Amino acid sequence: MYHLHVKFINKKSSRTTAGVLEYIARLGPYRNRGDTVRELIVTGMPDWVTRPDGLDFWQCADSTKNRVNALLAFTIQFAIPRVVTLAHQRELVMLMINAVSSVSGGDPTKHGPMPNCAAIHEGYGRNPHVHLMMSTSIPDGLQRSAKLWFKRHNSKAPATGGARRSRAMGTKSWLRSIRETWAKVVNHFLQTHGYSLRIDHRSNKARGLPGAPGIHLGPSAAYLMRNDRPAPRAMRHAAREAERRLQEKIDAEIATLSKTQKELAAERARDEQHYAQVERQSMAEIDECIDTHPFAASNKEILSSMSWMVTDESTQKSGQLNDLSLALLAQEAGDSWLMRQHKAGIFFAHPALDGLVMISRGFVTSDSEAKEALELGLRLSKALNFVSPMVAAKEAVMDTCRTVLEQLHLPWPLRHHAPKSMKVNIGRQSTRPRA
């Protein structure tokens, strides 16, 4: 029921405030993205802002030459209770905007809220929520130009300097205050309008409730579940829910039937054995997919099935894969990729993508045309310290390869198809990296 997530945007981050606004408001490149925006609320903007969506304010914030780690804004994503009607959603969001401004050091009753944009999303009719992006600038009633607004604040002569920045943002106490503020705003709003529902921002432990907290599935896992496809996070969530239900069942049986400790232990062991068997079966299916994959067959199958390949002639001649450990490879891939060792190489599989990414002696390749697979392959090649890397790709993925190479700032040569002189040795020597 309660959901609130905070992110910060600074000069060092890959995101820009203008890009975040386009995303949450579904503007520009995100115009046709799903999840309809019911309303975009823009408040607290200076007089020099002319666009109704406030985009020129955020563009100016991004272009201002501040210190490298300057905090530009923060975003808060919070869920609106589904019992709140469409007519009341805007009122609730405005209350939250003023409350956040107060907690962050502003005075909304005197000078209005801090500059912000709030997009109310319908959440595909299932999960109405709000994306709120608020500037760190605190209005003080003084008129400033766009050039002066983001300059350093002058406490002795405020009119000659930029707007004051909030010093409360980014601290743990501020984050706890934001979470508590949303709960208070929603509960007061629900009580005022006659709703019986209430929310609580505290953890189960703080509230004295039994059981572990649930796992937030997120949109990717929810999409996979709706399409009957495996989602690792959903599987962990299901396992935890099954364990919780099992514990409740055991506790109820102890209270009503007074079972002996031996009987309860035997029942738990049977269930644990069942879940272990299900997990082994899932991993066995992944291994079977790798065993039957063309990459595990022969050199000819690799060259005919690949979509792209990154090679390093110096690594092939040395006969060694790399000294990088399996732990570092897994860390580079992240939690969303499943890593498995095989006699032909090291394979990476993603539950949401078709195809595999494989590392073998002197090359990294994949039969997937997905951009995510290519990004992983280039990151792994860079982590493996390829001395003379070269990318060979089929015509269908040449444009994607150029884009990803530019995004990762990798000046590697790109060729069409694999070189005829490429040597790929599979299964003749161990491909296990040295520890």
C-alpha positions as CSV (number, residue, x, y, z in Angstrom):
1,M,0.0,0.0,0.0
2,Y,2.8,2.5,0.9
3,H,5.4,3.2,-1.8
4,L,7.8,6.1,-1.9
5,H,11.2,6.3,-3.7
6,V,13.7,9.1,-3.8
7,K,16.5,9.8,-6.3
8,F,18.9,12.7,-6.7
9,I,20.2,14.4,-9.8
10,N,23.6,16.1,-9.8
11,K,26.2,17.1,-12.3
12,K,28.0,13.8,-12.1
13,S,24.9,11.7,-12.8
14,S,24.2,10.4,-16.3
15,R,20.7,11.8,-16.2
16,T,19.8,15.5,-16.8
17,T,16.9,17.3,-15.2
18,A,15.5,18.2,-18.6
19,G,15.7,14.5,-19.7
20,V,13.9,13.4,-16.5
21,L,11.1,15.9,-17.1
22,E,10.7,14.6,-20.7
23,Y,10.4,11.1,-19.3
24,I,8.0,11.7,-16.5
25,A,5.8,14.1,-18.6
26,R,6.1,11.8,-21.7
27,L,7.6,14.6,-23.9
28,G,10.0,14.4,-26.8
29,P,11.4,10.9,-27.3
30,Y,9.0,9.5,-24.6
31,R,5.9,10.8,-26.3
32,N,4.6,7.4,-27.3
33,R,5.7,5.5,-24.2
34,G,3.0,3.7,-22.2
35,D,1.5,4.7,-18.9
36,T,-0.6,7.8,-19.7
37,V,0.0,11.1,-17.9
38,R,-3.3,12.3,-16.4
39,E,-2.0,15.7,-15.5
40,L,1.3,17.7,-15.4
41,I,1.5,20.2,-12.5
42,V,4.1,22.9,-12.7
43,T,4.4,25.3,-9.7
44,G,6.9,27.6,-8.0
45,M,8.7,28.6,-11.3
46,P,10.4,32.0,-11.6
47,D,8.9,34.7,-13.8
48,W,11.5,34.1,-16.6
49,V,10.1,30.6,-17.2
50,T,7.8,30.8,-20.3
51,R,7.0,27.2,-21.2
52,P,3.9,25.7,-19.5
53,D,5.8,22.5,-18.9
54,G,8.8,24.3,-17.2
55,L,11.3,22.6,-19.6
56,D,13.3,25.9,-20.1
57,F,13.9,26.1,-16.3
58,W,15.5,22.6,-16.2
59,Q,17.5,23.2,-19.4
60,C,19.0,26.3,-17.8
61,A,19.8,24.3,-14.6
62,D,21.6,21.6,-16.7
63,S,23.6,24.2,-18.6
64,T,24.8,26.3,-15.7
65,K,28.4,25.9,-14.8
66,N,28.3,24.8,-11.1
67,R,30.7,22.6,-9.2
68,V,31.1,19.0,-10.5
69,N,29.0,17.4,-7.7
70,A,26.4,20.1,-7.6
71,L,22.9,18.8,-6.6
72,L,20.4,20.1,-9.1
73,A,17.2,18.4,-8.1
74,F,15.6,15.3,-6.6
75,T,12.7,13.1,-7.7
76,I,10.1,11.4,-5.5
77,Q,7.9,8.7,-6.9
78,F,5.0,7.8,-4.6
79,A,1.9,5.7,-5.1
80,I,-1.6,7.3,-4.7
81,P,-4.2,5.1,-2.9
82,R,-6.6,3.7,-5.5
83,V,-9.6,4.8,-3.4
84,V,-8.8,8.5,-4.1
85,T,-10.9,9.7,-7.0
86,L,-9.5,11.5,-10.0
87,A,-11.0,14.8,-8.8
88,H,-9.1,14.6,-5.5
89,Q,-5.7,13.5,-6.9
90,R,-4.6,17.0,-7.8
91,E,-5.5,18.3,-4.4
92,L,-3.5,15.5,-2.7
93,V,-0.5,16.1,-4.9
94,M,-0.5,19.9,-4.2
95,L,-0.6,19.2,-0.4
96,M,2.5,16.9,-0.9
97,I,4.4,19.5,-2.9
98,N,3.9,22.2,-0.2
99,A,4.8,19.7,2.5
100,V,8.0,18.6,0.8
101,S,9.0,22.3,0.2
102,S,8.6,23.0,3.9
103,V,10.6,19.9,5.0
104,S,13.4,20.9,2.5
105,G,13.8,24.5,3.9
106,G,11.3,26.5,1.8
107,D,8.3,28.6,2.9
108,P,5.4,27.8,0.6
109,T,2.9,29.9,2.5
110,K,5.1,33.1,2.0
111,H,7.0,32.6,-1.3
112,G,5.3,29.6,-2.8
113,P,6.7,26.1,-3.2
114,M,10.2,25.3,-4.5
115,P,10.3,25.0,-8.4
116,N,8.8,21.7,-9.3
117,C,7.0,19.5,-11.9
118,A,4.7,16.7,-10.8
119,A,3.3,14.2,-13.3
120,I,0.3,12.1,-12.3
121,H,0.4,8.8,-14.0
122,E,-2.6,6.5,-14.3
123,G,-0.3,3.4,-13.9
124,Y,-2.2,1.4,-16.6
125,G,-5.3,1.7,-14.5
126,R,-3.8,-0.5,-11.8
127,N,-1.2,1.6,-10.0
128,P,-1.8,5.4,-10.0
129,H,1.3,7.2,-8.9
130,V,3.2,10.5,-9.1
131,H,6.6,11.5,-10.3
132,L,7.6,14.7,-8.5
133,M,10.9,16.5,-9.5
134,M,11.8,19.5,-7.3
135,S,14.7,21.9,-7.6
136,T,17.1,22.5,-4.8
137,S,16.5,26.3,-5.2
138,I,14.5,28.0,-2.5
139,P,12.4,31.1,-3.6
140,D,12.7,34.2,-1.5
141,G,10.5,36.7,-3.3
142,L,13.4,38.4,-5.1
143,Q,13.3,38.8,-8.9
144,R,16.3,37.2,-10.7
145,S,17.1,36.5,-14.3
146,A,17.7,33.1,-15.7
147,K,21.5,33.7,-15.7
148,L,21.5,34.9,-12.1
149,W,19.1,32.3,-10.6
150,F,21.6,29.4,-10.5
151,K,24.6,31.5,-9.4
152,R,26.1,31.1,-5.9
153,H,23.9,32.6,-3.2
154,N,25.1,35.9,-1.6
155,S,23.8,35.9,2.0
156,K,25.0,39.5,2.6
157,A,23.4,40.8,-0.6
158,P,20.8,38.3,-1.8
159,A,19.6,40.3,-4.7
160,T,23.1,40.2,-6.3
161,G,23.4,36.4,-6.0
162,G,21.5,33.3,-7.0
163,A,18.7,31.7,-5.2
164,R,19.5,29.9,-1.9
165,R,20.0,26.2,-2.1
166,S,18.5,23.7,0.4
167,R,21.0,22.3,2.8
168,A,18.6,19.7,4.3
169,M,18.3,17.6,1.1
170,G,20.3,14.4,0.9
171,T,20.6,13.6,4.6
172,K,19.1,10.5,6.2
173,S,17.0,12.6,8.5
174,W,15.6,14.5,5.5
175,L,14.7,11.2,3.8
176,R,13.0,9.9,6.9
177,S,11.1,13.2,7.2
178,I,9.9,12.8,3.5
179,R,8.6,9.3,4.1
180,E,6.8,10.3,7.3
181,T,5.5,13.5,5.6
182,W,3.8,11.5,2.8
183,A,2.1,9.2,5.3
184,K,0.8,12.2,7.4
185,V,-0.4,14.1,4.3
186,V,-2.3,11.0,2.9
187,N,-3.8,10.0,6.2
188,H,-5.0,13.5,7.0
189,F,-6.4,13.8,3.4
190,L,-8.2,10.4,3.7
191,Q,-9.7,11.3,7.1
192,T,-10.9,14.8,5.8
193,H,-12.6,13.3,2.8
194,G,-14.2,10.4,4.7
195,Y,-12.0,7.5,3.6
196,S,-11.5,4.7,6.2
197,L,-8.2,3.6,4.6
198,R,-4.8,4.6,6.3
199,I,-1.2,4.0,5.3
200,D,2.0,3.6,7.4
201,H,5.5,4.4,6.4
202,R,7.2,2.3,9.1
203,S,8.7,-1.1,8.6
204,N,7.1,-4.3,9.8
205,K,9.7,-4.5,12.6
206,A,9.0,-0.9,13.8
207,R,5.3,-1.7,13.8
208,G,5.8,-4.9,15.7
209,L,4.4,-7.1,12.9
210,P,5.7,-10.6,12.2
211,G,7.2,-11.7,8.9
212,A,9.8,-10.4,6.5
213,P,9.1,-7.4,4.2
214,G,7.9,-8.2,0.7
215,I,9.9,-7.8,-2.5
216,H,8.9,-5.0,-4.8
217,L,8.5,-6.7,-8.2
218,G,8.7,-3.6,-10.4
219,P,7.3,-3.2,-14.0
220,S,9.8,-5.6,-15.7
221,A,9.0,-8.5,-13.5
222,A,5.3,-7.8,-13.5
223,Y,5.3,-7.7,-17.4
224,L,7.1,-11.1,-17.5
225,M,4.6,-12.6,-15.1
226,R,1.6,-11.4,-17.1
227,N,3.1,-13.0,-20.2
228,D,3.9,-16.3,-18.4
229,R,7.7,-15.9,-18.7
230,P,10.2,-16.6,-15.9
231,A,11.2,-13.6,-13.8
232,P,14.0,-14.2,-11.2
233,R,12.7,-11.5,-8.9
234,A,9.1,-12.8,-9.0
235,M,10.5,-16.3,-8.3
236,R,12.2,-15.0,-5.1
237,H,9.1,-13.2,-4.2
238,A,7.0,-16.3,-4.6
239,A,9.5,-18.3,-2.6
240,R,9.4,-15.8,0.2
241,E,5.6,-15.7,0.2
242,A,5.5,-19.5,0.2
243,E,7.8,-19.5,3.2
244,R,5.6,-17.0,5.0
245,R,2.5,-18.9,4.3
246,L,4.2,-22.1,5.4
247,Q,5.2,-20.4,8.7
248,E,1.7,-19.2,9.3
249,K,0.3,-22.6,8.6
250,I,2.8,-24.2,11.0
251,D,2.0,-21.7,13.8
252,A,-1.7,-22.3,13.3
253,E,-1.3,-26.0,13.5
254,I,0.8,-25.7,16.7
255,A,-1.9,-23.6,18.4
256,T,-4.9,-25.8,17.3
257,L,-3.5,-29.4,17.1
258,S,-0.5,-29.2,19.4
259,K,1.8,-31.0,17.0
260,T,5.0,-32.4,18.3
261,Q,8.3,-30.7,17.4
262,K,9.4,-33.8,15.5
263,E,6.3,-33.7,13.3
264,L,6.7,-30.0,12.5
265,A,10.4,-30.4,11.7
266,A,9.5,-33.3,9.3
267,E,6.9,-31.2,7.5
268,R,9.3,-28.2,7.1
269,A,12.0,-30.6,5.8
270,R,9.6,-31.9,3.1
271,D,8.7,-28.4,2.0
272,E,12.3,-27.3,1.9
273,Q,13.3,-30.4,-0.1
274,H,10.5,-29.6,-2.6
275,Y,11.6,-26.0,-3.1
276,A,15.2,-27.2,-3.5
277,Q,14.1,-29.6,-6.1
278,V,12.2,-26.8,-8.0
279,E,15.4,-24.6,-7.9
280,R,17.6,-27.5,-9.2
281,Q,15.1,-28.1,-12.0
282,S,15.2,-24.4,-13.0
283,M,19.0,-24.4,-13.1
284,A,19.0,-27.7,-15.1
285,E,16.8,-26.1,-17.7
286,I,19.3,-23.3,-18.1
287,D,22.2,-25.8,-18.5
288,E,20.2,-27.8,-21.0
289,C,19.6,-24.6,-23.0
290,I,23.4,-23.9,-23.1
291,D,24.2,-27.6,-24.0
292,T,22.0,-27.4,-27.0
293,H,23.0,-23.9,-28.1
294,P,25.0,-23.6,-31.3
295,F,27.7,-21.8,-29.5
296,A,28.5,-25.0,-27.6
297,A,28.8,-27.0,-30.8
298,S,31.7,-25.9,-33.1
299,N,33.6,-22.9,-34.5
300,K,31.5,-23.0,-37.6
301,E,28.2,-22.8,-35.6
302,I,29.5,-19.8,-33.7
303,L,30.4,-17.8,-36.8
304,S,27.1,-18.7,-38.5
305,S,24.9,-18.0,-35.5
306,M,26.5,-14.9,-34.0
307,S,25.0,-11.4,-34.3
308,W,28.2,-9.7,-33.2
309,M,31.6,-10.6,-31.8
310,V,34.4,-8.7,-30.0
311,T,37.9,-10.3,-30.6
312,D,41.4,-9.6,-29.4
313,E,44.2,-11.1,-31.4
314,S,46.8,-10.8,-28.6
315,T,44.5,-12.7,-26.2
316,Q,44.0,-15.6,-28.7
317,K,47.7,-16.0,-29.3
318,S,48.4,-16.1,-25.5
319,G,46.0,-19.0,-25.0
320,Q,44.6,-17.5,-21.8
321,L,41.2,-16.1,-21.2
322,N,42.1,-13.5,-18.5
323,D,43.1,-13.4,-14.8
324,L,39.7,-11.8,-13.9
325,S,37.8,-13.9,-11.4
326,L,34.3,-15.2,-11.8
327,A,33.2,-12.9,-9.0
328,L,34.3,-9.8,-10.9
329,L,32.6,-11.1,-14.1
330,A,29.4,-11.6,-12.2
331,Q,29.7,-8.2,-10.6
332,E,30.2,-6.6,-14.1
333,A,27.1,-8.4,-15.4
334,G,24.8,-7.4,-12.5
335,D,22.0,-9.3,-10.8
336,S,19.7,-9.4,-13.9
337,W,22.1,-11.7,-15.8
338,L,22.6,-15.4,-14.9
339,M,26.1,-16.6,-15.3
340,R,26.9,-20.3,-16.0
341,Q,30.2,-22.1,-16.7
342,H,30.5,-24.5,-19.6
343,K,33.3,-26.4,-21.2
344,A,32.9,-24.1,-24.3
345,G,33.1,-20.8,-22.2
346,I,31.3,-18.7,-19.8
347,F,27.6,-18.0,-20.7
348,F,25.3,-15.2,-19.6
349,A,21.5,-15.5,-19.9
350,H,18.9,-12.8,-19.3
351,P,15.3,-14.0,-18.5
352,A,13.8,-11.1,-20.5
353,L,16.0,-11.5,-23.6
354,D,16.4,-14.1,-26.3
355,G,19.9,-15.5,-27.0
356,L,23.0,-15.8,-24.9
357,V,26.3,-13.9,-24.4
358,M,29.4,-16.1,-24.4
359,I,33.0,-15.4,-23.3
360,S,35.7,-17.7,-24.6
361,R,39.5,-17.5,-25.1
362,G,40.1,-14.2,-27.0
363,F,36.5,-13.2,-27.9
364,V,33.1,-12.3,-26.6
365,T,30.1,-13.0,-28.8
366,S,26.3,-13.3,-28.8
367,D,23.4,-14.4,-31.0
368,S,21.1,-11.7,-29.6
369,E,20.4,-8.5,-31.4
370,A,19.3,-6.8,-28.2
371,K,21.0,-3.6,-27.2
372,E,21.3,-4.8,-23.6
373,A,23.3,-7.9,-24.7
374,L,25.7,-5.8,-26.8
375,E,26.2,-3.4,-23.9
376,L,27.1,-6.3,-21.6
377,G,29.5,-7.8,-24.2
378,L,31.4,-4.5,-24.6
379,R,31.6,-4.0,-20.9
380,L,32.9,-7.6,-20.4
381,S,35.5,-7.0,-23.2
382,K,36.6,-3.9,-21.5
383,A,36.9,-5.6,-18.2
384,L,38.9,-8.5,-19.7
385,N,41.5,-5.9,-20.8
386,F,41.5,-6.7,-24.5
387,V,44.6,-5.1,-26.0
388,S,43.6,-4.9,-29.6
389,P,39.8,-5.2,-29.6
390,M,37.8,-5.3,-32.8
391,V,34.0,-5.6,-33.3
392,A,32.5,-7.7,-36.1
393,A,28.8,-7.6,-36.6
394,K,26.0,-8.6,-39.0
395,E,24.3,-6.0,-41.1
396,A,21.2,-6.0,-38.8
397,V,23.1,-4.8,-35.8
398,M,25.7,-2.5,-37.3
399,D,23.7,0.7,-36.4
400,T,23.2,-0.6,-32.8
401,C,26.9,-1.4,-32.5
402,R,27.9,2.1,-33.6
403,T,25.4,3.7,-31.1
404,V,26.6,1.6,-28.1
405,L,30.3,2.1,-28.9
406,E,29.7,5.9,-28.9
407,Q,27.7,5.7,-25.7
408,L,30.4,3.8,-23.9
409,H,33.2,6.0,-25.5
410,L,35.0,3.0,-27.0
411,P,37.0,3.8,-30.2
412,W,37.1,0.2,-31.3
413,P,37.1,-0.6,-35.0
414,L,33.8,-2.0,-36.4
415,R,33.6,-4.4,-39.3
416,H,30.8,-6.1,-41.2
417,H,30.7,-9.9,-40.5
418,A,33.5,-11.9,-38.7
419,P,37.0,-11.9,-40.1
420,K,37.8,-15.1,-42.1
421,S,41.1,-15.5,-40.2
422,M,39.4,-15.6,-36.8
423,K,40.4,-18.6,-34.7
424,V,37.9,-19.8,-32.1
425,N,39.0,-22.7,-29.9
426,I,36.1,-24.4,-28.0
427,G,36.5,-27.1,-25.4
428,R,40.2,-27.9,-26.1
429,Q,41.5,-26.2,-23.0
430,S,39.8,-25.1,-19.8
431,T,38.2,-21.7,-20.1
432,R,37.9,-21.2,-16.3
433,P,39.6,-17.9,-15.4
434,R,42.5,-18.0,-13.0
435,A,41.7,-16.8,-9.5
